[in-house]
Amino acid sequence: MTKPKLALQPYLEIIAGLPDVNPPWMLDLGSTQQRIREHPALAPLLQTYLADRALGGQGGSIGDGRFDSNSFLTWAADLSRLSPSIDDLETAPLLGSWCAIVEDEVPLLVGRVSGHPHLREGARVRTSPLMSLRPNERWARSCNRFYRLGSHDPSFLTTLQEDGRITASAKLLRADRSS
């Protein structure tokens, strides 16, 4: 199987492409918040951020559904740049037959998981939004956790599409294409 060669941080590219993002010192009067809520890749990430805040996680401890766009964008960028510790990788689930995809403009990983705390062994999964992919270092970071990367298999996307588990419009992420 082929391996993607590039390290990838798709949300850093998405954030950089947002027009008129307010500098941290400027009050957001709602326009950036609205762009985030309407952006197909940022909206699902925002839901995770708001849930994390409601539970008192990294995003703070406010569960009212409101957010500061600068805090959200900082949170997303920090997750994208986060590298695993040795302990993180030792306890991370293994994702085999994996490939990086884009489904409804959201970057994800799909594959067969083992060692996941909530999923059965060998389950065919799609991760939460993909924050960082380091195939040469054999790890990836989804919005929710680190994964160790096993065998790379771009054809797994087709398998999931044929089974109806992934939409027909899903495609390999740019770094996972052979061309």
N, CA, C and O of each residue as an XYZ file, in Angstrom:
716
protein
N       0.835     -1.185      0.000
C       0.000      0.000      0.000
C       0.883      1.253      0.000
O       1.979      1.251      0.559
N       0.398      2.302     -0.623
C       1.144      3.553     -0.660
C       0.917      4.326      0.629
O      -0.046      4.088      1.358
N       1.815      5.246      0.888
C       1.695      6.087      2.070
C       1.692      7.543      1.646
O       2.467      7.931      0.772
N       0.826      8.364      2.253
C       0.944      9.781      1.958
C       2.268     10.292      2.521
O       2.721      9.832      3.569
N       2.874     11.226      1.834
C       4.200     11.670      2.221
C       4.198     12.920      3.092
O       5.140     13.145      3.851
N       3.178     13.714      2.995
C       3.194     15.005      3.670
C       2.565     14.955      5.047
O       1.572     14.259      5.259
N       3.143     15.694      5.983
C       2.456     15.975      7.232
C       1.368     16.983      6.874
O       1.570     17.849      6.023
N       0.240     16.868      7.516
C      -0.902     17.670      7.131
C      -1.626     18.204      8.355
O      -1.858     17.465      9.311
N      -1.983     19.475      8.331
C      -2.780     20.117      9.373
C      -3.907     20.883      8.680
O      -3.822     22.101      8.521
N      -4.964     20.175      8.267
C      -5.983     20.795      7.419
C      -6.695     21.988      8.044
O      -7.067     22.919      7.330
N      -6.890     21.981      9.350
C      -7.614     23.099      9.949
C      -6.783     24.368     10.020
O      -7.340     25.465     10.049
N      -5.471     24.244     10.049
C      -4.646     25.457      9.974
C      -4.836     26.123      8.614
O      -4.877     27.350      8.518
N      -4.952     25.306      7.557
C      -5.210     25.851      6.216
C      -6.601     26.476      6.137
O      -6.772     27.537      5.536
N      -7.593     25.823      6.741
C      -8.955     26.350      6.725
C      -9.036     27.673      7.468
O      -9.642     28.629      6.984
N      -8.421     27.724      8.651
C      -8.434     28.954      9.455
C      -7.733     30.084      8.704
O      -8.213     31.218      8.685
N      -6.597     29.767      8.086
C      -5.854     30.788      7.345
C      -6.682     31.336      6.186
O      -6.491     32.480      5.774
N      -7.595     30.530      5.662
C      -8.415     30.956      4.538
C      -9.658     31.741      4.921
O     -10.388     32.200      4.043
N      -9.915     31.906      6.222
C     -11.083     32.684      6.637
C     -10.835     34.162      6.364
O      -9.799     34.694      6.761
N     -11.755     34.824      5.701
C     -11.563     36.261      5.457
C     -11.828     37.077      6.712
O     -12.710     36.757      7.509
N     -11.054     38.125      6.868
C     -11.295     39.100      7.926
C     -11.425     38.509      9.321
O     -12.304     38.914     10.082
N     -10.562     37.556      9.670
C     -10.571     37.055     11.045
C     -10.080     38.175     11.945
O      -9.064     38.813     11.667
N     -10.805     38.402     13.013
C     -10.460     39.487     13.932
C      -9.150     39.192     14.653
O      -8.928     38.064     15.094
N      -8.276     40.196     14.779
C      -7.084     40.005     15.598
C      -7.505     39.769     17.056
O      -8.582     40.207     17.461
N      -6.675     39.086     17.844
C      -7.054     38.761     19.221
C      -7.439     39.971     20.066
O      -8.218     39.832     21.009
N      -6.915     41.144     19.755
C      -7.198     42.324     20.560
C      -8.490     43.022     20.149
O      -8.929     43.953     20.824
N      -9.102     42.585     19.052
C     -10.300     43.258     18.549
C     -11.566     42.497     18.962
O     -11.605     41.269     18.879
N     -12.569     43.201     19.393
C     -13.853     42.610     19.761
C     -14.553     42.061     18.527
O     -14.661     42.750     17.512
N     -15.026     40.828     18.611
C     -15.756     40.206     17.508
C     -17.219     40.576     17.643
O     -17.863     40.207     18.625
N     -17.749     41.294     16.678
C     -19.148     41.707     16.732
C     -20.077     40.703     16.057
O     -21.245     41.004     15.812
N     -19.567     39.516     15.758
C     -20.422     38.454     15.257
C     -20.148     37.976     13.853
O     -20.563     36.873     13.498
N     -19.465     38.761     13.039
C     -19.280     38.347     11.644
C     -18.395     37.102     11.538
O     -18.702     36.196     10.764
N     -17.314     37.048     12.298
C     -16.452     35.873     12.270
C     -17.187     34.673     12.857
O     -17.079     33.560     12.343
N     -17.934     34.902     13.933
C     -18.719     33.809     14.524
C     -19.684     33.231     13.490
O     -19.828     32.013     13.386
N     -20.330     34.086     12.742
C     -21.283     33.623     11.737
C     -20.581     32.827     10.645
O     -21.090     31.793     10.213
N     -19.417     33.295     10.191
C     -18.662     32.560      9.173
C     -18.261     31.178      9.695
O     -18.295     30.203      8.945
N     -17.885     31.088     10.962
C     -17.518     29.803     11.554
C     -18.733     28.882     11.598
O     -18.636     27.716     11.217
N     -19.870     29.390     12.057
C     -21.091     28.580     12.160
C     -21.562     28.071     10.792
O     -22.158     26.997     10.705
N     -21.301     28.826      9.740
C     -21.762     28.462      8.402
C     -20.732     27.684      7.587
O     -21.068     27.142      6.534
N     -19.494     27.620      8.052
C     -18.436     26.949      7.299
C     -18.605     25.433      7.428
O     -18.684     24.923      8.546
N     -18.661     24.698      6.305
C     -18.942     23.259      6.378
C     -17.920     22.455      7.180
O     -18.285     21.450      7.792
N     -16.666     22.862      7.195
C     -15.661     22.126      7.964
C     -15.533     22.625      9.396
O     -15.196     21.850     10.291
N     -15.797     23.908      9.624
C     -15.652     24.455     10.973
C     -16.871     24.197     11.854
O     -16.732     24.074     13.071
N     -18.056     24.113     11.267
C     -19.276     23.914     12.064
C     -19.222     22.636     12.910
O     -19.555     22.696     14.094
N     -18.815     21.468     12.355
C     -18.737     20.275     13.218
C     -17.668     20.401     14.305
O     -17.836     19.887     15.411
N     -16.578     21.081     13.984
C     -15.533     21.304     14.972
C     -16.047     22.213     16.083
O     -15.724     22.011     17.254
N     -16.835     23.199     15.724
C     -17.438     24.096     16.708
C     -18.322     23.323     17.683
O     -18.328     23.621     18.878
N     -19.067     22.336     17.192
C     -19.923     21.541     18.070
C     -19.089     20.815     19.124
O     -19.481     20.746     20.289
N     -17.944     20.277     18.718
C     -17.058     19.609     19.673
C     -16.511     20.620     20.672
O     -16.434     20.333     21.866
N     -16.136     21.784     20.198
C     -15.626     22.841     21.074
C     -16.675     23.231     22.115
O     -16.364     23.342     23.301
N     -17.910     23.437     21.673
C     -18.970     23.834     22.600
C     -19.270     22.726     23.606
O     -19.524     23.009     24.778
N     -19.245     21.473     23.163
C     -19.457     20.353     24.087
C     -18.318     20.288     25.098
O     -18.546     20.037     26.282
N     -17.094     20.514     24.632
C     -15.926     20.510     25.509
C     -16.060     21.614     26.563
O     -15.768     21.395     27.739
N     -16.496     22.780     26.142
C     -16.709     23.889     27.094
C     -17.783     23.543     28.109
O     -17.637     23.827     29.298
N     -18.868     22.925     27.637
C     -19.966     22.578     28.539
C     -19.497     21.599     29.614
O     -20.015     21.597     30.731
N     -18.518     20.772     29.268
C     -17.990     19.800     30.226
C     -16.804     20.349     31.013
O     -16.210     19.635     31.822
N     -16.458     21.615     30.779
C     -15.363     22.234     31.525
C     -13.992     21.869     31.007
O     -13.016     21.929     31.755
N     -13.895     21.492     29.738
C     -12.610     21.102     29.153
C     -11.787     22.284     28.720
O     -11.877     23.364     29.304
N     -10.972     22.079     27.682
C     -10.019     23.094     27.233
C     -10.668     24.405     26.833
O     -10.057     25.467     26.953
N     -11.890     24.337     26.364
C     -12.532     25.544     25.877
C     -13.131     26.420     26.955
O     -13.737     27.443     26.635
N     -12.990     26.066     28.209
C     -13.589     26.847     29.286
C     -14.691     26.059     29.950
O     -14.720     24.834     29.833
N     -15.597     26.718     30.641
C     -16.640     25.982     31.347
C     -18.007     26.638     31.193
O     -18.801     26.658     32.133
N     -18.274     27.169     30.021
C     -19.558     27.811     29.777
C     -20.362     26.905     28.857
O     -19.886     26.542     27.781
N     -21.566     26.538     29.259
C     -22.377     25.640     28.466
C     -23.569     26.308     27.834
O     -24.611     25.673     27.667
N     -23.449     27.573     27.477
C     -24.600     28.304     26.957
C     -24.650     28.365     25.431
O     -25.535     29.021     24.882
N     -23.733     27.705     24.733
C     -23.746     27.693     23.276
C     -23.104     28.920     22.651
O     -22.965     28.984     21.430
N     -22.709     29.898     23.463
C     -22.025     31.072     22.924
C     -20.530     30.796     22.876
O     -20.016     29.951     23.609
N     -19.849     31.512     22.012
C     -18.408     31.337     21.933
C     -17.762     32.608     21.422
O     -18.389     33.424     20.747
N     -16.512     32.752     21.757
C     -15.684     33.832     21.244
C     -14.891     33.245     20.079
O     -14.181     32.253     20.244
N     -15.010     33.854     18.912
C     -14.366     33.283     17.726
C     -12.855     33.191     17.886
O     -12.248     32.223     17.427
N     -12.238     34.171     18.525
C     -10.786     34.118     18.691
C     -10.376     32.948     19.577
O      -9.383     32.278     19.293
N     -11.130     32.693     20.651
C     -10.822     31.551     21.520
C     -11.001     30.241     20.771
O     -10.184     29.329     20.898
N     -12.071     30.149     19.991
C     -12.318     28.935     19.204
C     -11.196     28.703     18.202
O     -10.683     27.589     18.095
N     -10.809     29.740     17.467
C      -9.761     29.594     16.458
C      -8.417     29.250     17.096
O      -7.642     28.477     16.533
N      -8.142     29.819     18.261
C      -6.915     29.488     18.995
C      -6.947     28.027     19.429
O      -5.951     27.315     19.307
N      -8.103     27.582     19.939
C      -8.273     26.187     20.358
C      -8.022     25.245     19.180
O      -7.303     24.256     19.323
N      -8.605     25.545     18.021
C      -8.440     24.692     16.833
C      -6.976     24.675     16.378
O      -6.443     23.621     16.029
N      -6.339     25.830     16.385
C      -4.932     25.894     15.978
C      -4.043     25.134     16.960
O      -3.131     24.418     16.548
N      -4.308     25.290     18.262
C      -3.521     24.576     19.265
C      -3.673     23.063     19.112
O      -2.687     22.332     19.213
N      -4.903     22.582     18.869
C      -5.110     21.145     18.646
C      -4.346     20.668     17.413
O      -3.790     19.570     17.407
N      -4.323     21.493     16.377
C      -3.631     21.132     15.139
C      -2.129     21.011     15.342
O      -1.473     20.201     14.688
N      -1.593     21.805     16.236
C      -0.142     21.840     16.459
C       0.318     20.889     17.565
O       1.519     20.700     17.757
N      -0.617     20.298     18.282
C      -0.294     19.444     19.420
C       0.419     18.170     18.972
O      -0.040     17.477     18.063
N       1.531     17.874     19.610
C       2.265     16.635     19.342
C       2.062     15.690     20.519
O       1.943     16.129     21.662
N       2.025     14.396     20.237
C       1.792     13.440     21.319
C       3.031     13.201     22.173
O       4.162     13.277     21.691
N       2.797     12.915     23.439
C       3.878     12.453     24.309
C       4.044     10.950     24.089
O       3.236     10.331     23.397
N       5.056     10.383     24.655
C       5.251      8.934     24.569
C       4.053      8.225     25.187
O       3.574      7.231     24.642
N       3.561      8.727     26.325
C       2.381      8.132     26.975
C       1.149      8.233     26.083
O       0.359      7.292     26.005
N       0.981      9.376     25.406
C      -0.158      9.540     24.494
C      -0.154      8.437     23.437
O      -1.190      7.834     23.155
N       1.007      8.180     22.861
C       1.093      7.183     21.792
C       0.959      5.756     22.316
O       0.402      4.894     21.636
N       1.467      5.504     23.520
C       1.342      4.158     24.088
C      -0.117      3.791     24.349
O      -0.491      2.623     24.242
N      -0.935      4.772     24.688
C      -2.340      4.494     25.015
C      -3.288      4.800     23.859
O      -4.489      4.551     23.964
N      -2.769      5.330     22.772
C      -3.621      5.703     21.638
C      -4.134      4.462     20.912
O      -3.407      3.477     20.783
N      -5.386      4.503     20.434
C      -5.888      3.405     19.613
C      -5.079      3.301     18.321
O      -4.511      4.282     17.842
N      -5.043      2.100     17.779
C      -4.369      1.845     16.506
C      -5.407      1.896     15.397
O      -6.469      1.282     15.503
N      -5.099      2.626     14.339
C      -5.979      2.709     13.180
C      -5.286      2.021     12.010
O      -4.286      2.512     11.487
N      -5.837      0.869     11.609
C      -5.284      0.114     10.488
C      -6.145      0.296      9.252
O      -7.283      0.756      9.347
N      -5.619     -0.054      8.112
C      -6.316      0.116      6.823
C      -6.854      1.534      6.692
O      -7.951      1.742      6.176
N      -6.097      2.486      7.150
C      -6.568      3.859      7.228
C      -6.301      4.626      5.939
O      -5.416      4.288      5.153
N      -7.093      5.657      5.759
C      -6.825      6.664      4.743
C      -7.466      7.973      5.194
O      -8.425      7.982      5.966
N      -6.924      9.056      4.704
C      -7.437     10.395      5.023
C      -8.430     10.792      3.940
O      -8.145     10.676      2.749
N      -9.600     11.261      4.365
C     -10.655     11.609      3.416
C     -11.230     12.983      3.732
O     -10.953     13.573      4.776
N     -12.035     13.472      2.804
C     -12.847     14.667      3.012
C     -14.283     14.246      2.721
O     -14.597     13.794      1.620
N     -15.148     14.399      3.717
C     -16.565     14.095      3.540
C     -17.350     15.338      3.937
O     -17.231     15.822      5.062
N     -18.149     15.849      3.014
C     -18.894     17.096      3.236
C     -17.967     18.221      3.693
O     -18.313     19.012      4.571
N     -16.793     18.277      3.086
C     -15.744     19.274      3.325
C     -15.036     19.137      4.666
O     -14.217     19.988      5.012
N     -15.333     18.082      5.431
C     -14.695     17.852      6.726
C     -13.581     16.823      6.555
O     -13.843     15.711      6.098
N     -12.334     17.172      6.914
C     -11.245     16.199      6.845
C     -11.377     15.175      7.979
O     -11.605     15.538      9.133
N     -11.229     13.893      7.633
C     -11.380     12.795      8.589
C     -10.381     11.695      8.262
O      -9.758     11.699      7.200
N     -10.240     10.766      9.176
C      -9.571      9.504      8.883
C     -10.622      8.413      8.938
O     -11.569      8.499      9.720
N     -10.464      7.394      8.117
C     -11.279      6.193      8.206
C     -10.327      5.012      8.311
O      -9.188      5.075      7.848
N     -10.804      3.939      8.923
C      -9.989      2.745      9.045
C     -10.609      1.757     10.013
O     -11.761      1.901     10.422
N      -9.825      0.751     10.372
C     -10.238     -0.256     11.354
C      -9.493      0.039     12.652
O      -8.268      0.160     12.670
N     -10.255      0.153     13.735
C      -9.674      0.571     14.997
C      -9.479     -0.607     15.947
O     -10.283     -1.538     15.982
N      -8.404     -0.545     16.708
C      -8.214     -1.492     17.812
C      -7.648     -0.722     19.000
O      -6.889      0.235     18.846
N      -8.043     -1.170     20.183
C      -7.573     -0.518     21.398
C      -8.289      0.782     21.725
O      -7.798      1.569     22.535
N      -9.436      1.021     21.114
C     -10.203      2.238     21.398
C     -11.001      2.027     22.675
O     -11.571      0.953     22.867
N     -11.056      3.028     23.559
C     -11.754      2.828     24.836
C     -13.272      2.668     24.716
O     -13.906      2.173     25.649
N     -13.865      3.072     23.598
C     -15.324      3.027     23.480
C     -15.846      2.205     22.300
O     -17.057      2.024     22.169
N     -14.960      1.708     21.446
C     -15.393      1.008     20.239
C     -14.885     -0.428     20.236
O     -13.845     -0.731     20.821
N     -15.630     -1.309     19.569
C     -15.234     -2.719     19.531
C     -13.984     -2.899     18.661
O     -13.712     -2.109     17.757
N     -13.253     -3.939     18.958
C     -12.048     -4.273     18.196
C     -12.395     -4.504     16.733
O     -13.346     -5.220     16.420
N     -11.631     -3.906     15.851
C     -11.810     -4.102     14.421
C     -12.947     -3.309     13.801
O     -13.236     -3.466     12.615
N     -13.602     -2.450     14.597
C     -14.710     -1.649     14.054
C     -14.205     -0.767     12.923
O     -13.109     -0.212     12.992
N     -15.025     -0.647     11.876
C     -14.715      0.277     10.787
C     -15.225      1.638     11.231
O     -16.409      1.798     11.526
N     -14.334      2.614     11.277
C     -14.679      3.906     11.868
C     -14.308      5.064     10.963
O     -13.493      4.942     10.048
N     -14.936      6.188     11.252
C     -14.490      7.487     10.761
C     -14.228      8.281     12.033
O     -15.010      8.229     12.982
N     -13.138      9.003     12.044
C     -12.760      9.749     13.246
C     -13.531     11.063     13.318
O     -14.238     11.443     12.385
N     -13.379     11.734     14.431
C     -13.816     13.117     14.508
C     -12.904     13.926     13.574
O     -11.943     13.369     13.042
N     -13.174     15.218     13.362
C     -12.369     15.994     12.410
C     -10.856     15.814     12.613
O     -10.352     15.816     13.737
N     -10.162     15.660     11.494
C      -8.721     15.427     11.475
C      -7.973     16.742     11.665
O      -8.099     17.662     10.857
N      -7.201     16.820     12.731
C      -6.461     18.038     13.041
C      -5.022     17.985     12.523
O      -4.498     18.986     12.033
N      -4.388     16.819     12.631
C      -3.000     16.687     12.211
C      -2.736     15.252     11.783
O      -3.145     14.304     12.452
N      -2.051     15.108     10.667
C      -1.700     13.796     10.140
C      -0.193     13.766      9.930
O       0.356     14.575      9.181
N       0.464     12.837     10.589
C       1.915     12.672     10.487
C       2.236     11.228     10.106
O       2.717     10.463     10.942
N       1.979     10.849      8.866
C       2.167      9.440      8.489
C       3.603      8.949      8.637
O       3.818      7.785      8.974
N       4.573      9.797      8.397
C       5.967      9.372      8.531
C       6.330      9.110      9.985
O       7.243      8.333     10.268
N       5.617      9.757     10.915
C       5.836      9.539     12.343
C       4.839      8.521     12.901
O       4.895      8.175     14.082
N       3.920      8.040     12.041
C       2.947      6.998     12.352
C       1.929      7.402     13.415
O       1.546      6.595     14.262
N       1.490      8.681     13.360
C       0.430      9.117     14.253
C      -0.430     10.179     13.578
O      -0.031     10.822     12.607
N      -1.612     10.332     14.129
C      -2.545     11.368     13.680
C      -3.278     11.888     14.910
O      -3.357     11.217     15.939
N      -3.810     13.091     14.780
C      -4.610     13.689     15.845
C      -5.975     14.038     15.266
O      -6.075     14.834     14.332
N      -7.019     13.444     15.819
C      -8.372     13.886     15.486
C      -8.731     14.956     16.509
O      -7.941     15.266     17.401
N      -9.892     15.500     16.375
C     -10.337     16.498     17.339
C     -10.388     15.913     18.753
O     -10.138     16.621     19.729
N     -10.712     14.619     18.861
C     -10.907     14.010     20.172
C      -9.724     13.246     20.738
O      -9.622     13.090     21.955
N      -8.824     12.763     19.882
C      -7.744     11.924     20.413
C      -6.626     11.724     19.398
O      -6.762     12.029     18.213
N      -5.509     11.196     19.912
C      -4.416     10.745     19.055
C      -4.717      9.326     18.587
O      -5.413      8.570     19.265
N      -4.184      8.977     17.419
C      -4.234      7.616     16.890
C      -2.839      7.220     16.457
O      -2.094      8.031     15.908
N      -2.490      5.967     16.707
C      -1.308      5.393     16.085
C      -1.754      4.896     14.718
O      -2.874      4.407     14.567
N      -0.898      5.017     13.739
C      -1.264      4.628     12.378
C      -0.623      3.300     12.016
O       0.594      3.132     12.101
N      -1.460      2.366     11.612
C      -0.996      1.073     11.119
C      -0.866      1.125      9.610
O      -0.322      2.080      9.056
N      -1.368      0.096      8.949
C      -1.248      0.025      7.492
C      -2.125      1.076      6.810
O      -3.260      1.330      7.214
N      -1.573      1.661      5.794
C      -2.268      2.692      5.017
C      -2.947      2.011      3.831
O      -2.318      1.225      3.123
N      -4.240      2.311      3.609
C      -4.988      1.648      2.535
C      -6.006      2.614      1.934
O      -7.142      2.672      2.403
N      -5.623      3.377      0.901
C      -6.554      4.317      0.277
C      -7.796      3.648     -0.308
O      -8.821      4.307     -0.480
N      -7.722      2.357     -0.616
C      -8.897      1.673     -1.176
C      -9.979      1.427     -0.127
O     -11.096      1.043     -0.475
N      -9.663      1.641      1.151
C     -10.659      1.430      2.204
C     -11.831      2.402      2.052
O     -12.959      2.081      2.428
N     -11.567      3.577      1.505
C     -12.655      4.538      1.242
C     -13.702      3.908      0.326
O     -14.898      3.998      0.603
N     -13.270      3.278     -0.749
C     -14.192      2.630     -1.689
C     -14.992      1.536     -0.988
O     -16.196      1.408     -1.211
N     -14.334      0.753     -0.150
C     -15.018     -0.301      0.608
C     -16.135      0.287      1.450
O     -17.250     -0.235      1.456
N     -15.845      1.377      2.166
C     -16.857      2.011      3.019
C     -17.977      2.631      2.191
O     -19.138      2.612      2.600
N     -17.634      3.176      1.037
C     -18.663      3.742      0.167
C     -19.578      2.648     -0.381
O     -20.795      2.823     -0.436
N     -18.999      1.532     -0.780
C     -19.803      0.419     -1.296
C     -20.726     -0.146     -0.223
O     -21.818     -0.623     -0.531
N     -20.294     -0.095      1.035
C     -21.116     -0.571      2.156
C     -22.120      0.476      2.630
O     -22.938      0.194      3.505
N     -22.067      1.679      2.062
C     -22.981      2.743      2.463
C     -22.622      3.412      3.777
O     -23.454      4.112      4.355
N     -21.404      3.214      4.262
C     -20.978      3.820      5.530
C     -20.412      5.226      5.351
O     -20.334      5.997      6.308
N     -20.024      5.551      4.134
C     -19.469      6.857      3.793
C     -20.195      7.310      2.529
O     -20.512      6.493      1.665
N     -20.456      8.604      2.422
C     -21.175      9.110      1.254
C     -20.370      8.897     -0.026
O     -19.139      8.857     -0.008
N     -21.086      8.765     -1.119
C     -20.446      8.573     -2.420
C     -19.610      9.789     -2.804
O     -18.672      9.662     -3.591
N     -19.931     10.965     -2.265
C     -19.194     12.182     -2.606
C     -17.883     12.321     -1.827
O     -17.077     13.196     -2.144
N     -17.655     11.483     -0.818
C     -16.398     11.540     -0.056
C     -15.238     11.230     -0.996
O     -15.364     10.429     -1.922
N     -14.108     11.882     -0.739
C     -12.934     11.654     -1.584
C     -11.686     11.628     -0.722
O     -11.694     12.072      0.426
N     -10.625     11.105     -1.287
C      -9.357     11.091     -0.563
C      -8.886     12.517     -0.334
O      -9.023     13.377     -1.203
N      -8.341     12.751      0.822
C      -7.758     14.047      1.143
C      -6.557     14.278      0.244
O      -5.866     13.327     -0.121
N      -6.304     15.496     -0.109
C      -5.242     15.854     -1.051
C      -3.933     15.095     -0.811
O      -3.346     14.580     -1.762
N      -3.473     15.015      0.415
C      -2.196     14.367      0.701
C      -2.268     12.856      0.569
O      -1.231     12.193      0.552
N      -3.472     12.293      0.475
C      -3.622     10.845      0.399
C      -3.863     10.363     -1.029
O      -4.062      9.170     -1.256
N      -3.845     11.270     -1.976
C      -4.022     10.887     -3.378
C      -2.690     10.502     -3.977
O      -1.654     11.063     -3.621
N      -2.717      9.546     -4.884
C      -1.464      9.107     -5.510
C      -1.039     10.044     -6.627
O       0.130     10.048     -7.014
N      -1.979     10.853     -7.164
C      -1.614     11.746     -8.267
C      -1.296     13.130     -7.782
O      -0.970     14.005     -8.584
